[in-house]
Amino acid sequence: DGGITQSPKYLFRKEGQNVTLSCEQNLNHDAMYWYRQDPGQGLRLIYYSQIVNDFQKGDIAEGYSVSREKKESFPLTVTSAQKNPTAFYLCASSIGTSYMNTEAFFGQGTRLTVV
Amino acid sequence: DQQVKQNSPSLSVQEGRISILNCDYTNSMFDYFLWYKKYPAEGPTFLISISSIKDKNEDGRFTVFLNKSAKHLSLHIVPSQPGDSAVYFCAASGKYNNNDMRFGAGTRLTVKP
């Protein structure tokens, strides 16, 4: 089955620690994204990548870092510099920006809680 | 700067009736509009979309209407079913570039049996 897998589903982090959220896709999509969802708010774009070894900041990139060493993988690191990291994190992918009017496919999400 | 707005955080309808979810956007460069459905603790799933060259797109019980002059779109669900109960997100993007896909805050739809 093709899809996007995020792990873990739930993650607890102590203040001051970095933590990495995994995102893997087997859809052969070029583009991948990370969004954050907070209660009562829409999905806000953290980082996106259109191709391997390239990524760009979204609207709320501060305190986060990413890498795109493989087409299938786009891990997100939440660093200690992120002031309010408790949130629901969603990874998505799409076929790529060479195609018109394409939708994004989402993983199941990771709920990160800072304790 | 919220470029996509869903002003109704919740909507409750009776089973069998019509559900109408509304969405407004401010960026005239948006060219493609989507609706996603989301259950708790899960990722959103794509429901239906419409490009700016159309004013209506229909898929079974779901119809999306686009009014470009008003920068407004709506999702109609007829007839509504209890399984439709979820949070619905409106999204908008440019023609080629999903990178600027922006989401509204979502509307929680409850369909009562």
Boltz contact constraints between the chains, C-beta under 6 A:
constraints:
  - contact:
      token1: [A, 41]
      token2: [B, 105]
      max_distance: 6.0
  - contact:
      token1: [A, 42]
      token2: [B, 103]
      max_distance: 6.0
  - contact:
      token1: [A, 42]
      token2: [B, 104]
      max_distance: 6.0
  - contact:
      token1: [A, 42]
      token2: [B, 105]
      max_distance: 6.0
  - contact:
      token1: [A, 43]
      token2: [B, 103]
      max_distance: 6.0
  - contact:
      token1: [A, 48]
      token2: [B, 99]
      max_distance: 6.0
  - contact:
      token1: [A, 90]
      token2: [B, 43]
      max_distance: 6.0
  - contact:
      token1: [A, 94]
      token2: [B, 98]
      max_distance: 6.0
  - contact:
      token1: [A, 97]
      token2: [B, 96]
      max_distance: 6.0
  - contact:
      token1: [A, 97]
      token2: [B, 97]
      max_distance: 6.0
  - contact:
      token1: [A, 100]
      token2: [B, 95]
      max_distance: 6.0
  - contact:
      token1: [A, 100]
      token2: [B, 96]
      max_distance: 6.0
  - contact:
      token1: [A, 101]
      token2: [B, 32]
      max_distance: 6.0
  - contact:
      token1: [A, 101]
      token2: [B, 51]
      max_distance: 6.0
  - contact:
      token1: [A, 103]
      token2: [B, 34]
      max_distance: 6.0
  - contact:
      token1: [A, 103]
      token2: [B, 46]
      max_distance: 6.0
  - contact:
      token1: [A, 104]
      token2: [B, 98]
      max_distance: 6.0
  - contact:
      token1: [A, 106]
      token2: [B, 43]
      max_distance: 6.0
  - contact:
      token1: [A, 106]
      token2: [B, 44]
      max_distance: 6.0
  - contact:
      token1: [A, 107]
      token2: [B, 43]
      max_distance: 6.0
  - contact:
      token1: [A, 108]
      token2: [B, 42]
      max_distance: 6.0
  - contact:
      token1: [A, 108]
      token2: [B, 43]
      max_distance: 6.0
  - contact:
      token1: [A, 109]
      token2: [B, 43]
      max_distance: 6.0
